[in-house]
Amino acid sequence: MLMGVHGVSIAKTLGKVKSCRVIACAIILAISIFSHSVKAAFELDIIGPRAQAMGAAGTAVSGDGWAILRNPALAAEGVSSVGLSWSQEFGLPELSRETISVKFPLRLQRIGVRVSNFGSQLYRETECGVIFARSVRSGLSAGVEIGGRQLSIDSYPSATAVTCALGLCVRPISGLNVAAVWRNLNRPKLPNYRDRIPEMLVVGVSAQIAKQGLLAADLIQERHFPLEVRIGAEAIVSKGFTLRVGMRAEPVRPSLGFQVDVGRWSFLYAGDLHPDLGPSHSAGLEIRLGK
């Protein structure tokens, strides 16, 4: 996931780092090999524990503190909130991420702010973004995110890029959301490297099943790579307790998770299983500030 497509790649750069750090480099390289694709930096999704438990399908799923990470248009819905999350890929400390997201109203629109840190001292990806969203009319919301990305590799030059994403969410009937996100539409390039931050189009749908259930599906198309399918479901099994399951492809990764609600506080856990590299985990705390 962390390799470039052409020329001087990030993975090759890591391979030149001092021998005492070879193991960490091999870990990052293994992710690229076992993912059956060769991709650029900033490739790992930042979706929050709710969507991770649902097979990473969440482009049209609103109502949680991390919805703005998946689709800027979803900032226009729901109450003001703060979301704190931690995740770790394949149980490796070098592949940990910490994220904070905040959503609040400002006059006729909603504002979202997010900050994320991934990696270690050897290899680090830092992301931030400001989101502007509003309801255009009943059943239609739109949002835009202007973000910054910084890549830091020990003993090598750092690189910074500005990104842009657009999102839409349509509710044709009650309980049904159809959404789309165009990420990195400006195709930003990392200075000092030939890698570009991946441009992708994501289309998703979610359907409420009675009051206790939700089904979701996403289609992800990235330049030069096959279409990826993600599906998930959640069910409120008792007051204050929700279960979630899902599946993502390329490669096939089943997932599950749960949520416990206590007043305005929610604790979430999610885990998925890579067929070669093992389990990944995510945990989050959401605080709802409005009614």
N, C-alpha and C positions, 0 to 999 in steps of 0.2 A: 504493500500500500504506500510505501514511502519512497518509491523509486521514480526517477524521471523517465520520460519516454524517449528522448533524444539527447545526444551529446553528454555533457558532464552532468551526471545524475547525483541526487542526494545520497543514494545508497553507496555509489562509488566513492563519494567524498568521505562517508563514514568509514569505508574500508581502509582509508589512509590514516585514520586517527591512531594514536599511540597504542602499542601492543597490549598495554594493561587494560584497555577498554575493548578488546576484540570481542569478548563475550556479548557485551551490550550491542555491538554492531551486528553480530550474527543473529541476535534476537529480532532486530528490526528487519533484517534481510529475510529472515524466515517468514515473516508475515507476508511479504511481497510474494514469495514463492508459493506458499500454500493458499494464497487468495486467488490463484489461477489467473492473475492479471498483473500488469506492471503499471503503476499509477504514480501520481505526483504527490507532493506534500499536501497537507491539509485535506487528506482524503477521508479520514475517519469521521463518521457522522457525529454531530452533537445534537441529540434528540431528546434527552431526558429519560428517566427510568420508566415512565408510563409507556412511551412508545417502544423502548427497547424490549419490554416484556411482551409487546404485541408484534414481535417480528420486525421492529423498526418501522412499522406502518403508522404514520401519524400526520401526514400532510393535511388531512381534512378533519383531524381530531382536535377539538377545542376544549377549553375548560380547565387545563392544568397549567402550572407555573412555567412549564417548559415549551408550551405550544408555540411561543414566539420564536424559539430556536428552529422549529421545523417549517414555519410559514409566517412571514411577517404580517400577513393579513389577519391572522388569528389574534393579534394584539388588540384588535377592535372589539373582541368579544370577551365576556367574563368580567370578574371583579379585579380590582387591583391586587397584586400578589407579589411575593418574593419566592423564588425557587433556588435552593442550594442543592448541588448534586456532586457526587464523586463516582468515578467509574474506573475500572481497571481491566484492560484487555488480557485475556489468557493467564490471569494471575501473576502478571509480571509488573513489579513496581516501576520499571522504566516506561511502562505504557499506561500510566495513570493520568486521569484528567479531573480537574476541579472546575466547576462552573457555577456562576451566579447569574440569575436573570431577574429583572424587575419590570413590572408593568403598572402604569398608572395613567389616569386621564389628564389631559391638558386642553381646556376649552372644548373645541368640537372634535378633537382627535385623541387618539391614545398613543402614548409613548412607551417604548420598550428599550431597555438597556441590557446588554449581556457582555460578560467577560469570561474567558475560558483559558486555562493553562494546561498544556499536555506535554508529557515527556519528563526528561530529567536534565541534569547539568550537561550531559553529553549532547543531547538532542532535544530541543524545546520548540513547541509551536504555541504562540500566544495569539489569541483572537479577541476582538472586541467589536461591538456593533451598536448602532443607534437605529431604532425602528420607529417609523411614523405610519400609523394606520388609522383608518376611519371607515364607518359604514357609509357607503355611497348612497344606498337606498335600502329599503327593507329586503333582507335576504341576500344582500351583496356587500362584501367588504373587500378592501384593497389595502396593501401595505408595501412599503419599500424599506430596505435596510441598506445603510451605508456602513461598511465595516473596514477594519484594519487587520492585517495579518503580519506577524513577525516570526521569522524563522531564525533560530540561533543554533549553530553547531560549534561545539568546542574547538578552538584553535582555527576557526575559519570565519570569514566575514558573515555578519548577519544580513538579513534581507527583509524588506518591508514592502507590502503592497496594499492597495486600496481595492476593496471589492464592492459589488453592488448586486442586490437581489430584489426581485419583484414577486409579489404574491397576490393571489386572488382566492376568494372563497365564496361560493354560491350555495344558497339553500333554496332549491326549487320547491320543496315541500317540507313540512315540519318533520324533523328527525333525520333528514338526509342532507349531507354536505358533499359538495364536489369542489375540489380545490386544485390549484396548480402553482408551482413555484419555479422560477427561472433563476438559478443560482450562478453567481460569477459571470453575469452576462457581458461584462466588460473584458473578459478573458485576461485577468491580471497576470503579469509576469514577475517573477522574483528576480530582482537585480543580483548580479554575480552568479546566477545559475540559469540554466536553460529551461528549467521546469516552469510550467504554467499551472496556476491553481485551476483545478478542473471546472469546466463549465458543464452544467447539467440541467435537465428539465425533469421535474417530478410532478406527476399527476396522481391525485388520490381521491378516495371516496370513503365516507363513513355513514353508517346507517344505524339509527337507534332502534333497538328491538324491545318493544314495550318500554318500561321505565328502568328495567334492571340490566339490560344488555346492550352491547355495541359491537358492530362488526366494522373492520377497516381494511383497506387494501391500497397499496401504492405501486406505481410503475415508475422506475427510475431509468432515464436514458442519459448516459454520459457519452461525450464525443469519443469515438473509436472503440467503444466497448458494448457488449451485448446488453439488451434490455434486462433489467432485474425486476423481479416480482417479490413483494412483501405483503403478508397477510397477518391479521391478528384479530383477537376478540377479547372482550372483557365482560364480566358479570358481577353484579352486586349480590353477593350470597347472603349477606345479613347487614343490618344497620352498622355502618362504619367500616365494613370490610369488603374489599373488591379483589377478585382473582382475574388474572390475565394470562393468555397464551398466544403464541404466534410462531411464524416461520418465515425465514428469508432465504433467498437462493444465492448462488454464486459465491461460496458454496452453500449447501443447505445447512442452516443453523436454526434448530428449534429453540424456543425461548419461553419463559414463564415469569410470573411475578405476582406481587400482591400490594395492596394499599390499605393502610389503617388510618381512619379519620377520627380525630378527637377535637371537636369544636372547629376552630379555624385552622387547626394544624393537621397536616397529613404527612405520614411517613410512607415512603415507597421503596420497594426492592425489586430488582429485575436481574435475571441471569439468562445467558444463552450459551450454547455449546457448539464450538467449532469442531468439525470432524477430525482435524489433525492437531490443532493447537490447544484444545481443551476449553474449559469454561471461562466466561467473562462475567463480571459482576458490576452492578450499578445500584446506588442507594441515593435517595433524595429526601429533602424536607421542604414542604411547601407551606407558606404562611399566607392566608387570605386576609387582606387588609380591609376589604369593603364588604357590603352586604350583598 
